[in-house]
């Protein structure tokens, strides 16, 4: 008999002997003899670890079959004990059928010697939404990107190059698709020169597939009841390309702050340069919600993945979160139908997007249907900026000049502010002054707020939005293309009240009787309403065009841009990173749409 997981939809069941077994493939997740000893013998030793840690500042490990996380926990434990002190570990793993944290904890509890490594993985257990999940493991100088998708799609989407591969799918006889010749060819295509691969199986189809992909192979003594295991390697010599050491970030808002956080996590020396004492991220509260796209595809997946990453990072910042859960009000029947489709999309965590037929009770005034976004947040921007940005150099960068292998940042008189190996422009409205060929347009927005408390104010969006601050309510905002001035206008307070009245008329009536404060800023938008995130020239990069979704998009896109700077694997699938390429508006036709 078997013991089903508490979640009836789980891909895992428990045998009477306590071993986890796949409900879908009928195979065990690890050896009945000793799963940890098997992992160490087959995968760690099979890939030449820890010997291959020596002399590296980065190691990239790929895995087919994340399962219970046992292989990764064992790798983390070994990495922390044996790797060079400043080296970084990047892990890419694939799991089409993720198990719950509870099942993983039960499986890993058999090996208390994994201790902190297993606990770190469980504390940051990836979600189940389709797509890529980035997980930080700072105590191990490690990052995990888990692809919750089909193996073929995951390998096509990943843009990294692994130094080692753990080939740990279920048995080739039970799960042949994981071991097909084209999958093994895709593994080779995502391998660095000199990469090693290891697996428990010596099936003829696997040996032939690895050889056809360019690997040399050898049988080695197996573990437990298995006579043999397999090691494979690419004949090329490993190569190393130096990463930049010093990075300059131009800007002071959430894009710059997110870049500084991501860059320091990769060991870069960071200088943030900004002349604006009131950056675009300076409101007393900010909404963290994704753009919703019922059509699916990459344009839906990008904000969903960015949203998940942003929420994880803000939740980890003490005191950053003001409120949790946001209602997206349906202003029409088509909007309600669209929200119903969104609620069923598997790009969000199960149960986190639900359709509510009436939002009257949580709002305290008449309202129709709404999409309940339970993971959405209201955060305090200043705390995020202070925690992530670090010390800022107050200077206005008027020009950039390439000099030898570095960039010179110049002031208005042509004087040098500083030099850096790489530069990222995150200057928002100042983008055009530094790189005028980019396709973008400025958009002025003014938000309004009151210090009069609204007890129980439920965060809501409806074309406009109304969200709690620490001591009142913030609402708005205006949207004026091509306008650059940032003076606060009483006329725009009136416009914001009119916007508010369309969604929450009773709240608008109350707030219309109290004094209002406000702030105006210029954001950057693009013709296709997608950000600019990537490389402009050698050593020069950009993160801009976030529009009104900066706090949702910036954390993940910053990690993508920093990965481009350092040569590390990006957290974005290829199909998403292509949407953001800065040169997509290079043609005259594209620029005409700006």
C-alpha positions as CSV (number, residue, x, y, z in Angstrom):
1,X,0.0,0.0,0.0
2,X,1.0,3.6,-0.4
3,X,0.3,6.8,1.6
4,X,-1.0,9.6,-0.6
5,X,0.3,13.1,-0.1
6,X,-2.2,15.4,1.7
7,X,-2.6,17.2,-1.6
8,X,-4.5,14.8,-3.8
9,X,-3.1,16.4,-6.9
10,X,0.5,15.8,-5.8
11,X,2.7,13.9,-8.2
12,X,4.1,12.1,-5.2
13,X,2.9,9.1,-3.1
14,X,4.6,7.4,-0.1
15,X,5.5,3.7,-0.1
16,X,5.1,1.7,3.1
17,X,8.9,1.7,3.5
18,X,8.8,5.5,3.6
19,X,10.2,6.1,0.2
20,X,8.6,8.8,-2.1
21,X,7.4,7.4,-5.4
22,X,6.2,9.2,-8.5
23,X,2.4,8.9,-8.9
24,X,2.9,9.6,-12.7
25,X,5.9,7.4,-13.5
26,X,5.8,4.7,-10.9
27,X,9.5,5.2,-10.1
28,X,11.1,6.1,-6.8
29,X,12.7,9.6,-6.3
30,X,15.9,8.1,-4.9
31,X,17.6,4.9,-4.0
32,X,16.2,2.7,-1.2
33,X,19.7,1.9,-0.1
34,X,20.7,5.5,0.7
35,X,19.6,8.4,-1.5
36,X,22.2,10.9,-0.2
37,X,25.1,8.4,-0.6
38,X,23.7,7.7,-4.2
39,X,23.7,11.5,-4.9
40,X,27.2,11.9,-3.7
41,X,28.5,8.9,-5.6
42,X,26.6,9.3,-8.9
43,X,26.3,13.1,-9.4
44,X,28.8,14.9,-7.2
45,X,31.7,12.5,-7.8
46,X,30.5,11.8,-11.4
47,X,30.8,15.5,-12.2
48,X,34.3,15.8,-10.6
49,X,33.1,17.7,-7.6
50,X,34.5,19.2,-5.4
51,X,37.8,19.1,-7.4
52,X,36.3,21.2,-10.2
53,X,35.5,24.0,-7.7
54,X,39.2,25.0,-7.6
55,X,40.1,28.3,-9.3
56,X,36.6,29.3,-10.3
57,X,34.7,32.4,-9.4
58,X,31.5,30.9,-10.8
59,X,30.2,27.4,-11.3
60,X,27.0,26.7,-13.2
61,X,25.2,23.3,-12.5
62,X,22.2,22.1,-14.5
63,X,19.9,19.3,-13.5
64,X,17.1,17.4,-15.2
65,X,14.7,16.3,-12.5
66,X,14.6,18.6,-9.4
67,X,12.3,16.1,-7.5
68,X,12.7,16.3,-3.7
69,X,15.7,18.7,-4.0
70,X,18.1,16.1,-2.6
71,X,20.8,16.6,-5.2
72,X,20.7,20.3,-4.8
73,X,20.8,20.1,-1.0
74,X,23.9,17.8,-1.2
75,X,25.5,20.2,-3.7
76,X,24.9,23.2,-1.5
77,X,26.4,21.4,1.5
78,X,29.5,20.5,-0.5
79,X,29.8,24.0,-2.1
80,X,29.8,25.8,1.2
81,X,32.4,23.4,2.7
82,X,34.8,23.2,-0.3
83,X,34.3,26.1,-2.8
84,X,36.6,29.2,-3.0
85,X,35.4,31.9,-0.5
86,X,34.2,34.4,-3.2
87,X,32.9,32.0,-5.8
88,X,29.2,32.0,-6.8
89,X,27.1,28.9,-7.6
90,X,24.3,29.1,-10.2
91,X,21.9,26.1,-10.3
92,X,19.4,25.5,-13.1
93,X,17.0,22.7,-12.5
94,X,13.9,21.4,-14.4
95,X,10.8,19.9,-12.9
96,X,7.6,19.5,-14.8
97,X,5.7,18.1,-11.8
98,X,6.8,20.0,-8.6
99,X,6.1,18.5,-5.2
100,X,5.0,20.5,-2.1
101,X,7.4,21.8,0.5
102,X,5.8,19.5,3.0
103,X,6.6,16.4,1.0
104,X,10.1,17.7,0.3
105,X,10.6,18.3,4.1
106,X,9.5,14.7,4.8
107,X,11.8,13.3,2.2
108,X,14.9,15.3,3.2
109,X,14.4,14.7,7.0
110,X,16.0,11.3,6.5
111,X,19.4,13.0,6.3
112,X,19.9,15.3,9.2
113,X,23.6,15.7,8.1
114,X,22.4,17.9,5.3
115,X,21.2,20.3,8.1
116,X,21.4,23.9,7.0
117,X,21.6,23.1,3.3
118,X,18.3,21.2,3.3
119,X,16.7,23.8,5.6
120,X,17.8,26.7,3.3
121,X,16.2,25.0,0.4
122,X,13.0,24.3,2.3
123,X,12.9,27.9,3.6
124,X,12.9,29.1,0.0
125,X,11.0,26.3,-1.6
126,X,10.0,27.3,-5.2
127,X,6.3,27.7,-6.2
128,X,4.3,25.6,-8.6
129,X,3.4,28.2,-11.2
130,X,4.5,27.4,-14.8
131,X,7.6,29.3,-15.7
132,X,11.0,30.1,-14.2
133,X,11.4,30.6,-10.4
134,X,14.4,32.4,-9.0
135,X,15.5,31.5,-5.5
136,X,18.2,33.2,-3.5
137,X,20.4,31.1,-1.2
138,X,22.7,33.8,0.2
139,X,24.1,31.7,3.0
140,X,25.6,29.5,0.3
141,X,26.5,32.2,-2.2
142,X,24.1,30.4,-4.5
143,X,21.1,31.1,-6.8
144,X,18.6,28.5,-8.0
145,X,16.5,28.9,-11.2
146,X,13.8,26.3,-11.3
147,X,12.0,25.8,-14.6
148,X,8.5,24.4,-13.8
149,X,7.7,23.3,-17.3
150,X,8.4,20.5,-19.9
151,X,12.0,19.6,-20.2
152,X,12.2,20.4,-23.9
153,X,10.8,23.9,-23.4
154,X,13.0,24.5,-20.4
155,X,16.2,23.7,-22.2
156,X,15.1,25.8,-25.2
157,X,14.3,28.7,-22.9
158,X,17.4,28.8,-20.7
159,X,20.2,31.0,-21.8
160,X,23.0,29.6,-19.5
161,X,25.8,27.2,-20.1
162,X,26.3,24.6,-17.5
163,X,29.7,23.3,-16.3
164,X,28.1,20.2,-14.9
165,X,24.8,18.3,-15.4
166,X,23.0,16.0,-13.1
167,X,20.9,13.8,-15.4
168,X,18.3,12.6,-12.9
169,X,15.0,12.0,-14.6
170,X,13.0,9.0,-13.7
171,X,14.0,5.7,-15.3
172,X,14.4,5.8,-19.2
173,X,12.1,2.8,-19.4
174,X,9.3,4.7,-17.5
175,X,10.0,8.3,-18.7
176,X,11.7,8.0,-22.2
177,X,10.9,11.6,-23.2
178,X,13.4,12.9,-20.6
179,X,16.2,10.8,-22.2
180,X,15.5,11.2,-25.9
181,X,18.4,12.0,-28.3
182,X,17.1,15.6,-29.0
183,X,16.9,16.3,-25.2
184,X,20.5,15.2,-24.8
185,X,21.5,17.3,-27.7
186,X,19.8,20.3,-26.1
187,X,21.8,19.5,-22.9
188,X,25.0,19.6,-24.9
189,X,23.9,22.9,-26.5
190,X,23.5,24.4,-23.1
191,X,26.9,23.2,-21.8
192,X,30.1,25.2,-21.4
193,X,33.4,23.9,-22.9
194,X,34.6,21.0,-20.9
195,X,31.3,20.3,-19.2
196,X,30.7,17.1,-17.3
197,X,27.5,15.1,-17.0
198,X,26.6,12.2,-14.7
199,X,23.7,9.8,-14.4
200,X,22.6,6.6,-12.7
201,X,21.6,4.9,-15.9
202,X,23.8,3.2,-18.5
203,X,20.9,2.4,-20.9
204,X,22.0,2.0,-24.4
205,X,19.8,4.8,-25.7
206,X,21.3,7.2,-23.2
207,X,24.8,6.3,-24.0
208,X,24.2,6.7,-27.8
209,X,22.3,10.0,-27.3
210,X,25.2,11.5,-25.3
211,X,27.7,10.4,-27.8
212,X,25.7,11.8,-30.7
213,X,25.5,15.1,-28.8
214,X,29.3,15.2,-28.7
215,X,30.0,13.8,-25.2
216,X,32.6,11.2,-24.5
217,X,31.3,8.6,-22.0
218,X,32.6,6.0,-19.6
219,X,30.9,3.5,-17.3
220,X,31.9,3.6,-13.7
221,X,31.0,1.3,-10.7
222,X,27.4,1.9,-9.8
223,X,25.7,2.5,-6.5
224,X,23.7,0.0,-4.4
225,X,22.2,-2.7,-6.6
226,X,23.2,-0.9,-9.8
227,X,26.3,-2.4,-11.4
228,X,27.3,0.6,-13.4
229,X,26.7,4.4,-13.6
230,X,27.6,6.8,-16.4
231,X,30.0,9.7,-16.6
232,X,30.2,12.0,-19.7
233,X,32.3,15.0,-20.7
234,X,32.8,17.4,-23.5
235,X,36.3,17.2,-24.9
236,X,36.9,21.0,-25.0
237,X,38.9,22.6,-22.3
238,X,37.0,24.8,-19.8
239,X,37.2,28.5,-20.5
240,X,36.9,31.5,-18.2
241,X,36.0,35.1,-19.2
242,X,36.7,37.8,-16.6
243,X,33.7,39.6,-15.2
244,X,33.7,43.4,-14.6
245,X,34.6,44.3,-11.1
246,X,33.2,47.9,-10.8
247,X,29.7,48.8,-11.9
248,X,28.2,52.3,-12.2
249,X,24.4,52.7,-12.1
250,X,22.9,56.0,-13.2
251,X,19.6,56.7,-11.6
252,X,18.0,56.9,-8.1
253,X,14.6,55.2,-8.3
254,X,13.5,51.6,-7.9
255,X,15.3,50.4,-11.1
256,X,18.6,51.7,-9.8
257,X,18.0,50.3,-6.3
258,X,17.0,46.9,-7.7
259,X,20.1,46.9,-9.9
260,X,22.4,47.8,-6.9
261,X,20.9,44.9,-4.9
262,X,21.3,42.4,-7.7
263,X,24.8,43.6,-8.5
264,X,26.1,43.4,-4.9
265,X,24.6,39.9,-4.6
266,X,26.9,39.0,-7.5
267,X,30.0,40.4,-5.8
268,X,30.3,43.6,-7.9
269,X,31.6,46.9,-6.5
270,X,28.7,49.3,-7.1
271,X,28.4,53.1,-7.4
272,X,25.0,54.6,-7.7
273,X,25.0,58.1,-9.3
274,X,21.9,60.4,-9.1
275,X,21.3,64.1,-9.1
276,X,17.6,64.0,-8.2
277,X,16.7,64.3,-4.5
278,X,13.1,63.2,-5.4
279,X,13.4,60.1,-7.6
280,X,10.4,58.7,-9.5
281,X,9.9,56.1,-6.8
282,X,9.2,58.8,-4.1
283,X,5.5,58.3,-3.2
284,X,4.6,57.3,0.3
285,X,3.1,54.0,-1.0
286,X,3.4,51.9,-4.1
287,X,1.3,49.1,-5.6
288,X,2.9,45.8,-6.6
289,X,0.5,44.1,-9.1
290,X,1.2,42.5,-12.5
291,X,-0.2,43.7,-15.8
292,X,-2.9,41.2,-16.6
293,X,-3.1,39.6,-20.1
294,X,-5.8,37.0,-20.7
295,X,-4.2,36.1,-24.1
296,X,-1.4,34.2,-22.5
297,X,2.0,33.8,-24.1
298,X,5.2,35.7,-23.3
299,X,3.5,39.1,-22.7
300,X,1.4,37.4,-20.0
301,X,4.3,35.4,-18.6
302,X,6.7,38.3,-18.2
303,X,4.7,40.3,-15.6
304,X,3.6,37.1,-13.9
305,X,7.2,36.0,-13.3
306,X,8.3,39.5,-12.3
307,X,5.4,39.8,-9.9
308,X,6.3,36.6,-8.1
309,X,9.9,37.6,-7.7
310,X,9.1,41.1,-6.5
311,X,6.7,39.8,-3.9
312,X,9.3,37.3,-2.5
313,X,11.9,40.1,-2.2
314,X,9.7,42.7,-0.6
315,X,8.3,40.2,1.8
316,X,11.9,39.5,2.9
317,X,12.5,43.2,3.7
318,X,11.5,44.0,7.3
319,X,8.8,46.8,7.5
320,X,8.5,47.2,3.7
321,X,4.9,45.9,3.4
322,X,2.0,48.2,4.2
323,X,-0.8,45.9,3.1
324,X,-1.4,42.5,1.4
325,X,-4.0,41.6,-1.1
326,X,-5.4,43.9,-3.8
327,X,-8.8,43.9,-5.6
328,X,-8.8,44.6,-9.3
329,X,-12.4,45.8,-10.0
330,X,-14.2,44.8,-13.1
331,X,-15.7,47.9,-14.7
332,X,-17.6,46.0,-17.4
333,X,-18.8,42.5,-18.3
334,X,-15.9,41.9,-20.7
335,X,-13.5,42.9,-17.9
336,X,-15.1,40.3,-15.6
337,X,-14.8,37.6,-18.3
338,X,-11.2,38.6,-18.8
339,X,-10.5,38.3,-15.1
340,X,-12.1,34.9,-15.0
341,X,-9.6,33.7,-17.7
342,X,-6.7,35.3,-15.7
343,X,-7.8,33.5,-12.5
344,X,-7.4,30.2,-14.4
345,X,-3.9,30.9,-15.8
346,X,-1.2,28.5,-14.5
347,X,1.4,31.2,-14.6
348,X,0.3,32.4,-11.2
349,X,0.6,30.3,-8.0
350,X,-2.5,28.1,-7.5
351,X,-5.3,29.9,-5.6
352,X,-3.7,33.4,-5.7
353,X,-5.9,34.8,-8.4
354,X,-9.6,34.3,-7.7
355,X,-12.8,35.9,-9.1
356,X,-15.1,37.5,-6.5
357,X,-18.7,38.1,-7.8
358,X,-19.2,41.2,-5.5
359,X,-16.5,43.3,-3.9
360,X,-19.0,45.3,-1.8
361,X,-18.1,43.7,1.6
362,X,-14.3,44.2,1.5
363,X,-14.7,47.7,0.1
364,X,-17.5,48.9,2.3
365,X,-19.5,50.4,-0.6
366,X,-21.4,49.1,-3.6
367,X,-19.2,47.3,-6.1
368,X,-19.4,44.6,-8.7
369,X,-17.1,41.7,-9.5
370,X,-13.4,41.8,-8.8
371,X,-10.2,39.8,-9.3
372,X,-8.7,39.1,-5.8
373,X,-4.9,39.2,-6.1
374,X,-4.0,37.7,-2.7
375,X,-0.3,38.0,-3.2
376,X,-0.3,41.6,-4.4
377,X,1.2,44.1,-2.1
378,X,1.2,47.8,-1.1
379,X,4.8,48.7,0.0
380,X,6.6,51.7,1.3
381,X,9.1,52.8,-1.4
382,X,11.5,54.7,0.8
383,X,12.3,51.7,2.9
384,X,13.0,49.6,-0.2
385,X,15.2,52.3,-1.7
386,X,17.2,52.8,1.5
387,X,17.7,49.0,1.9
388,X,18.8,48.3,-1.6
389,X,20.3,51.4,-3.1
390,X,23.0,52.1,-0.6
391,X,25.0,55.3,-0.6
392,X,24.4,57.5,-3.6
393,X,26.8,59.9,-5.3
394,X,25.0,63.2,-5.9
395,X,26.0,64.1,-9.5
396,X,24.4,64.7,-12.8
397,X,25.9,62.5,-15.6
398,X,25.8,64.5,-18.8
399,X,27.8,62.2,-21.0
400,X,29.4,58.8,-21.3
401,X,32.8,58.1,-23.0
402,X,34.4,54.8,-23.7
403,X,38.1,54.8,-22.7
404,X,40.2,51.7,-23.1
405,X,38.4,48.9,-21.2
406,X,36.3,51.3,-19.1
407,X,33.6,53.9,-19.3
408,X,34.1,57.5,-18.2
409,X,31.0,59.2,-16.6
410,X,31.2,62.9,-17.4
411,X,29.6,66.0,-15.9
412,X,28.2,69.0,-17.8
413,X,31.7,70.5,-18.2
414,X,33.2,67.3,-19.5
415,X,34.9,66.5,-16.2
416,X,35.2,62.9,-15.1
417,X,32.9,61.9,-12.3
418,X,34.2,58.3,-12.1
419,X,35.2,55.3,-14.2
420,X,33.7,51.9,-14.2
421,X,34.1,48.6,-16.0
422,X,30.4,48.6,-16.9
423,X,27.6,51.1,-16.7
424,X,23.8,50.6,-16.5
425,X,21.5,53.5,-17.3
426,X,18.5,53.5,-15.1
427,X,17.9,57.2,-15.4
428,X,14.2,57.3,-16.3
429,X,13.3,60.6,-17.9
430,X,17.0,61.4,-18.3
431,X,17.5,58.4,-20.6
432,X,17.4,60.3,-23.8
433,X,20.2,62.7,-22.8
434,X,22.6,59.8,-22.4
435,X,21.5,57.5,-25.2
436,X,19.1,59.4,-27.6
437,X,18.6,56.6,-30.1
438,X,16.4,54.5,-27.8
439,X,12.7,54.4,-28.4
440,X,10.9,55.9,-25.5
441,X,8.5,58.6,-24.4
442,X,8.1,60.6,-21.2
443,X,4.8,60.4,-19.3
444,X,4.0,62.8,-16.4
445,X,2.0,61.3,-13.6
446,X,0.7,63.0,-10.4
447,X,-0.6,61.0,-7.4
448,X,-2.6,62.5,-4.6
449,X,-2.8,61.5,-1.0
450,X,-4.3,62.5,2.4
451,X,-3.0,62.0,5.9
452,X,-6.5,61.4,7.1
453,X,-6.8,57.7,8.1
454,X,-9.4,55.5,6.4
455,X,-9.7,52.5,8.8
456,X,-9.8,49.2,6.9
457,X,-9.0,50.8,3.5
458,X,-8.8,47.8,1.1
459,X,-6.3,48.3,-1.7
460,X,-8.1,48.5,-5.0
461,X,-7.4,49.2,-8.7
462,X,-9.9,50.1,-11.3
463,X,-8.1,52.0,-14.1
464,X,-7.0,54.3,-11.2
465,X,-6.2,52.9,-7.7
466,X,-6.7,53.7,-4.0
467,X,-4.2,52.2,-1.5
468,X,-3.4,52.8,2.1
469,X,-0.2,54.6,3.2
470,X,1.1,54.5,6.8
471,X,-1.3,57.3,7.8
472,X,-3.8,57.8,5.1
473,X,-4.8,57.0,1.5
474,X,-2.9,57.5,-1.8
475,X,-4.9,57.5,-5.1
476,X,-4.6,58.5,-8.7
477,X,-2.8,58.9,-11.0
478,X,-2.8,61.2,-13.9
479,X,-1.2,60.1,-17.2
480,X,0.1,62.9,-19.5
481,X,2.3,61.9,-22.4
482,X,5.1,64.1,-23.4
483,X,4.8,66.4,-20.4
484,X,8.0,66.9,-18.4
485,X,7.3,69.4,-15.6
486,X,6.8,68.0,-12.1
487,X,5.0,70.8,-10.3
488,X,2.1,69.6,-8.3
489,X,-1.2,70.9,-9.7
490,X,-4.5,71.4,-7.9
491,X,-6.2,70.6,-11.2
492,X,-4.6,67.2,-11.2
493,X,-5.9,66.6,-7.6
494,X,-9.3,67.2,-9.0
495,X,-8.7,64.8,-11.9
496,X,-7.5,62.1,-9.5
497,X,-10.7,62.5,-7.5
498,X,-12.7,62.1,-10.7
499,X,-10.7,58.9,-11.5
500,X,-11.4,57.7,-7.9
501,X,-15.1,58.4,-8.2
502,X,-15.4,56.0,-11.2
503,X,-14.3,53.1,-9.0
504,X,-15.0,54.1,-5.4
505,X,-17.5,57.0,-5.4
506,X,-18.1,57.0,-1.6
507,X,-14.4,57.1,-0.8
508,X,-13.9,59.8,-3.4
509,X,-16.7,61.9,-1.7
510,X,-15.0,61.6,1.7
511,X,-11.5,62.4,0.4
512,X,-12.8,65.3,-1.6
513,X,-13.5,67.1,1.8
514,X,-10.0,66.8,3.2
515,X,-6.7,68.5,2.4
516,X,-4.6,66.7,-0.3
517,X,-0.9,66.4,-0.8
518,X,0.7,65.1,-3.9
519,X,3.7,64.5,-6.1
520,X,4.4,64.5,-9.8
521,X,7.1,62.6,-11.6
522,X,8.1,61.7,-15.1
523,X,8.1,58.1,-16.0
524,X,9.4,56.5,-19.2
525,X,7.2,54.4,-21.5
526,X,7.9,52.6,-24.8
527,X,5.8,52.3,-28.0
528,X,5.0,48.6,-27.2
529,X,4.6,49.2,-23.4
530,X,7.4,46.8,-22.6
531,X,10.6,47.8,-20.7
532,X,14.1,48.2,-22.1
533,X,16.4,45.8,-20.4
534,X,19.7,44.6,-21.9
535,X,22.9,45.7,-23.6
536,X,23.5,48.9,-25.6
537,X,27.2,48.6,-26.3
538,X,30.2,46.9,-24.9
539,X,30.1,47.4,-21.2
540,X,27.0,49.6,-21.4
541,X,23.5,48.4,-20.4
542,X,20.0,49.9,-19.8
543,X,17.0,49.2,-17.5
544,X,14.2,51.7,-18.2
545,X,10.7,52.0,-19.7
546,X,9.0,50.4,-16.7
547,X,6.1,52.8,-16.9
548,X,3.8,52.6,-13.9
549,X,4.8,49.0,-13.0
550,X,8.3,49.7,-11.7
551,X,7.9,48.1,-8.3
552,X,6.6,45.0,-9.9
553,X,9.1,44.7,-12.8
554,X,12.3,46.1,-11.5
555,X,13.6,43.4,-9.1
556,X,13.5,40.6,-11.7
557,X,14.6,42.7,-14.7
558,X,17.5,44.1,-12.7
559,X,18.7,40.5,-12.1
560,X,18.4,39.9,-15.8
561,X,20.5,43.0,-16.7
562,X,23.1,42.2,-14.1
563,X,23.4,38.7,-15.5
564,X,24.1,40.3,-18.9
565,X,26.8,42.4,-17.2
566,X,28.5,39.4,-15.5
567,X,27.9,36.6,-18.0
568,X,25.9,34.7,-15.4
569,X,22.7,32.8,-16.5
570,X,19.6,35.1,-16.7
571,X,16.5,34.4,-14.6
572,X,14.4,35.1,-17.7
573,X,13.6,32.5,-20.3
574,X,14.9,33.5,-23.8
575,X,11.4,34.2,-25.1
576,X,10.9,36.8,-22.4
577,X,14.3,38.4,-22.6
578,X,13.8,38.9,-26.4
579,X,10.8,41.1,-25.6
580,X,13.0,43.5,-23.7
581,X,15.9,43.9,-26.1
582,X,16.8,47.6,-26.3
583,X,17.5,47.6,-30.1
584,X,14.0,46.5,-31.0
585,X,13.2,50.1,-32.0
586,X,16.3,50.7,-34.1
587,X,14.5,50.8,-37.4
588,X,13.1,54.1,-38.7
589,X,9.6,52.5,-38.8
590,X,9.8,51.5,-35.2
591,X,11.1,54.9,-34.1
592,X,8.3,56.6,-35.9
593,X,5.9,55.1,-33.4
594,X,7.5,56.8,-30.4
